[in-house]
């Protein structure tokens, strides 16, 4: 991005804050004090994490060479219970250690089998909670309502996979697998609407889903003697499989050449 200059080469400011122009043409006022404060905060957090990591690594060096801590503790406990005569016989010690490990592995497998249904149910419930939270966020989106010309469920079908639920917040991720950061609040993760807007701006067919585009495109017509009608049920799965074709159909819906209905009478 670069500073916005007037005709005389002076920096353009708004409310005392210089205006920066991003590569896509968007203009953002840069709040330098807020950015410096955020950078300082992040620096302190990074220092704290680094110190904690150094402490943890120093403690772990004490246990270098131990691949299975649980088995090692169990073996030590077994050895403590051996009498002096058995300790003289190294073969007997190894036998007892092997028996102890076998018994522990069997116990562990039994516990895993016992709680496998509970873990499965927990994972399914967690997935449902994530889907509901993300879906509700799409439904309440002001950006979708004001800027997009396609139904909420189709927007979610196209961009939903790029959002994750973290600590109760719906976070948008870019194609590089990293969180999308706010342009309005430097150093902070973008909120849902801003993240979605960034994704739409990068979408190759954004003109077909924006309200202001007025784009026309190809699409599927109805068969069944009902004219150019597409049912939502017939549209949903193709929309998931091929967002490009879905966008073309929606362009025709806006143009009035195709009608999207819940059911065909």
Protein Blocks (a to p, Z undefined) as FASTA:
>chain_A
ZZdddfkopacdeehiacdddfkopacdddfklmmmmmmmmmmmmmmmmmmmmmmmmmmm
mmgoiablmlmmmmmmmmmmpcfklmmmmmlmmmmmmmmmmmmmmmmmmmmmmmmmmmmm
mmmmmmmmmmmmmmmmmmmpmklmmmpccdfklmmmmmmmmpcceehiacdddfkopacd
dfklghiacdfklmmmmmmmmpmklmmmgfklopacdddddeehnajaddfklmmmmmmm
mmmlmmmmmmmmmnopaccdfbdZZ
